Amino acid sequence: MYRIADREPAALAELYRLQVRPIFGHVRARIDDIDAAATITRAAFVEMWRLAPARRQLYDARSWLLRIADRRIGEHLRSQAWPATLGAGYDEHMRLESDALIRLGPSDDSDRRGDSAVGCSRVVLPRDGRVG
């Protein structure tokens, strides 16, 4: 790690040669996409190279690479979990949210103005209960 922290490319090349297979195997066991696994593996080594001067005293490079890879795996999986587009537009989404809030009605801590407390925010409703 000292040599990598001192920016010796030969040290990084040696570490890469020794650790790329176990790191890639770890990532590949968690992700079905081989291209994404290769990208995450490379990104772990790049991040290690970038952060090495601050981690000069680190002794176990493999566990650090695995932690970096696990963080990148999580980012990858979260990015895959989001739908490409919403099923409803923003206006429709807001209408559904406001309808849901109205259906909740006033909570126990509502005050005399007709406010309905929902979580940390407050929704002000007209006295007749209609929105809009």
N, C-alpha and C positions, 0 to 999 in steps of 0.2 A: 504494500500500500504506500510505503514511503516513496518508492520510485514512481508510482502512478501520480501521487500527490505532487511530485517534482516535475510532472509532465514528460515522463520518458515514454515515448510511443512504443518502444520495444517491450516495456513492462506491461503495457496494456495489451499488446499483441500476445504476449505469453499468457496473461490471465485469461484473455479471450479463448485462446487455444485450449486451455485447461478447463474452463468453466462453461463454454458455450453449449455443449451437449447437455449437461445436467440442468442448466437454466432453461434451455429450449424444451427439454422433456417435461419440466415442471409446468411451463406455460402451456405446452401442447396438451397436457393431461386435463387442463381446465378449459381450453378453447378448441372448438372443432375446426376452426378456420386456420389452415396451415400458414397462409400468408399473413394473417393477423398475428399469429404466434411468432413468426419470424420478425415481424416489425416490432412487437413488444420486446422480444429478446434483444434486438439491436438497440432499442430505446433505453433499456436497462443499462447496457454498457455505456451508452452515450451519457446518460444521467450520472452514472458513477464517475466517469471521466470529468464531467463538469463540476461535480461536488467534491471530488477527492481532496483538493487542498484544504477544505474545511474539516475533513474526516481523517486527517493524517494519522491519528492514533488508533484507527480501526484495525483490528487484527483479522477478523473473519470476513473476507471479501464475498464469499459465497452467500452467507446469510444476508449480507447487505444487498447483494444483487437479487436475491429471492424476495426480499421485502420491497424493493423497487419494482420488480416484475409483478408482484401481487397487487401493488397499488395500480399499476398500469392495466392489469387484467380487470380489476374492478372498474376502472374508467371505461375500458372497452365494453364490458358487459352492460354497464349503465347506459352507454351511448346506444347500444343495440336494443335496449328495452323501450326506448321512447318511440312512439309512432312517428312516421314521417310527416303526417299532417293530422290535424284535429278533424274529427268527424263533423263537428259543427263549427261555424264561424264564431268569431269573438262575440258579436252581438247576441247570438243564440246562446252561447255559453253564459254570458252575463245575465240574460233573461232567466235561464234555468237556475243560476245561483241565487238571484233575487227572489224567484218563486220559492225556492227551498227555504230561504231565510224568513219569508213571510209566513210560510206554513208552520215554522217553529213557534210563532207567536211570542208574546212578551214572556220574559223569564222572571224568576222570583225577585230579582234585584232591579226591575224596571222602575223608572221614576214616573212622575205625574205627567210629563210631556208626551208620553206615548212611545218612549224609546224602548227598543228591544235590545237587550245586551246579548251579543253572540260572541263567545270567546273573548278576545282582547279588543275587538272593534265594536262600535255601536252603529246601528242602523236607525235612522229617524224615519218613522212612518207617519203619514198624515192621520188625523183623528178618525177619518172614515175608513182607514185601513187599506185604501187603494194606493197603488204605486203608479207613477207616471204622469 
